[in-house]
Amino acid sequence: MIQKPYIPTRRILTFPAVHPCETIAPATLLASLVCLCRSACDYRSSKSFGSSNARNARQTIRQVGNLLILLQEIRFSAVPDSLLLGLSELHFTVQKVLYLLDDCTRDDGARIWMLMESDRVANHFRVLVREMATALEVLPLEALDLPREAMEVAELVTRQARETRFEVGADAQIAMADVLAILSRFESGEVPDRGEVKRVLDYIGVKKWSDCYREVNFLDSEIEFHYSNNKEMRRELQLLSSLLGFASYARCVLFDSVDGKSDPPVHCEGESRNDELLGSLDGDDFRCPISLEIMRDPVTIETGHTYERCSILKWFRAGNATCPNTGNKLSSTEFVPNVALKQLIQRYCLANGIPFVDSSRNARDITRTAAAGSLAAECAMKAAARFLADKLLGGDYKWRNRSAYEIRLLSKTNIFNRSCLVEAGVIPALLELLSSEEEDGSCQENAIAAILNLSKHSRSKALIAENGGLRFIVDMLKKGVKVEAARQHAAATLFYLSSVEEYRKLIGETTEAISYLVEMVKEANYRGKKNALVAIYGLLMHSGNHWRVLASGAVPLLLDVLISSDRHEVVTDSLAVLATLAEKPEGAKAIIRCGALPQVVRILAAANPRAAMEHCVCLLLAISINGGEDVVVYLVRSPSLMGSLYSQLSEGTSRASKKAGALIKVLHEFYERTSSTSKATVLPRERFVHAW
């Protein structure tokens, strides 16, 4: 059985081999080298070598097999330095051979890239085999008293390493020429022959839709890496972009159906254990002890405690040389990235629909997706968009659903793709699909998810409104749990549309739109609640919608969310809606009547995310201004409030700090006014200081 090397962050065609320790025992080094050679020889049974370098891979395995025969004959007596040097170099080289063999048998979407890198791969095999021969020449074979047959094997390995030719096969060269010809046709504005595209995919073993899906994902991740780290490699970026356009076009055009593996899981060592952990953890387990927010770039200090990188750096830069958790003095303020925890947090966020922005580097520069990256990629995507638009309009139900799904995928993360699809005219056809009444609801879900992604494009908002889309989208909100995912997408779409003042007004005036959103807050799952809350928040940016939200009975429901929900994100969004409602007297009075004040004060005093604390302070300030003197009296008499407000002055967000200062001023002025006219002291005078 092949034991593939596990390096979770290793990129393709990189070989992070390490030299053995200088103090390693010779017998241990030899045993480890024998084990590596056996692992390489296990690849003999593999049938998944890329065709372009299959011959080169098998020649290399044969050489490693001969080396293994020699190594098994070595017996130690005296150990000269040259023997340790030679074995160490062999160990280092065979590690790299294993990585290269692993890359040649990968099944995670790297096939077309490996085809186009065939010459580079062949050269790697050539160099590594010759490095093995060079290391063998260092070995003092004459001093090892080896059998004559072993000496002949050593000579054979050395001679073959010098004489064997590592070349790309003729069929691979033809396939590469076909790919370049297809890219050239795209650049000329031509649509390539379907049979030619299929021939290339057949050669690299892409037989199913899910195979092509993996090719697209791999190429996109490579482009992201090169764009972020090697912007000077423009030619390689252009080729990757062109191949991405080719693979995306092929996925849209060649496959009649999706084979149900749209997101193949990537299994790695320890992942099954992580899956078990995810079921028993919640977001609080991933919060930084300093910022109390979910960590994006966790690092571990010498005490073993983990913090968000920027938070612990701020702690150290403030002159603290202790562990914030334990208070123990640190001999060093150095820390190491906690890669395992970061991967677990990423998986948790993905499973729970929580946005994850990697703060270990600059947030992903999405402007790279505003352009295609190459002329071939641009023309390929425009051709794919036209094909999908035609199928939406003239295809049967199966192809309309299939096209909606492709549009959903293509528009999810790429700005240029959205532009091409909008220009191709897919929005009216997608809106029409929302009225379909098939039993499983998949067509509606794909259509509304595609519309959600496209609604982020500037021109699409007007197209949705002009084609009666608001009514269709609101109708999706009342479909019930039968199409729960579609309802979630519909609510999120309303949020994006509400970024335009005109549409905020139109949505609010659409019959029962706000009532349906409020109902989702009550009945939907976590993602549905969150999307409905942010949609309501967006609609409240139009003042005419305030009374509609109040009339829908939202305030008691939001208070119930504050009391009963264990999801910080939902609580934060509920507080944001309440804080906006409290900006008007009617909203403030409705919140007071529901008895929300004690709960808001408790949330402010607890350890919650900074965004939640900010909304709490904004809410309390608005209620104190619009709710009357009784509210101020209650707040002054709340023993924990002043400490929480002073904490926000120094530790809260910029907005929270300003609002906290304003609220302290309101409470201070009330205290001064009442204490001068009454002997009854509400709170000790020393609790108050001028904030401004």
DAHUQUI-V812793 format. One line per field, one symbol per residue. ss: DSSP state (H for helix, E for strand, C for the rest). burial: # if it has 9 or more other ideal C-beta (glycine too) atoms within 8 Angstrom, else .. Layout:
ss: ???
burial: ???
This chain:
ss: CCCCCCCCCCCCCCCCCCCCCCCCCHHHHHHHHHHHHHHHHHHHHCCCCCHHHHHHHHHHHHHHHHHHHHHCCCCCCCCCHHHHHHHHHHHHHHHHHHHHHHHHCCCCCCHHHHHHCHHHHHHHHHHHHHHHHHHHHHCCHHHHCCCHHHHHHHHHHHHHHHHCCCCCCHHHHHHHHHHHHHHHHHHCCCCCCHHHHHHHHHHHCCCCHHHHHHHHHHHHHHHHHHHHHCCCCHHHHHHHHHHHHHHHHHHHHHCCCCCCCCCCCCCCCCHHHHHHHHHHCCHHHHECCCCCCECCCEEECCCCCEEEHHHHHHHHHCCCCECCCCCCECCCCCCEECHHHHHHHHHHHHHCCCCCCCCCCCCCCHHHHHCCCCHHHHHHHHHHHHHHHHHHHHCCHHHHHHHHHHHHHHCCCCHHHHHHHHHHCHHHHHHHHCCCCCCCCHHHHHHHHHHHHHCCCHHHHHHHHHCCHHHHHHHHHCCCHHHHHHHHHHHHHHHHHCCCHHHHHHHHHCCCHHHHHHHHHHHCCHHHHHHHHHHHHHHCCCHHHHHHHHHCCHHHHHHHHHHHCCCHHHHHHHHHHHHHHCCCHHHHHHHHHCCCHHHHHHHHHCCCCHHHHHHHHHHHHHHHHHCCHHHHHHHHCCCCHHHHHHHHHHHCCHHHHHHHHHHHHHHHHHHHHHHCCCCCCCCCHHHCCCCC
burial: .#..#....#.##...#..#.....#..##.###.########.....######.######.#########.##.......#########################..##########..######.#########.####..#.#...##.##.###.##..#.#.##.###.##.##.#######....#...###########.#############.#######..#....####################..#..#.........#..#..##....#..###.#.##########.#.#####.##.###.....###.....#....#.##..##########...#.#.##........##..###.#################..#..##############..#########.#.######.##.#.#..#.#############.#..##.###.#.##.######.#...##.#############....######.#..##.######..#.###############.#..##.###.#.##.###.##..#..#################.#######.#.##.###.###..###.#############.##...######....##.######..##..##.##########.##..##......##....#..#.
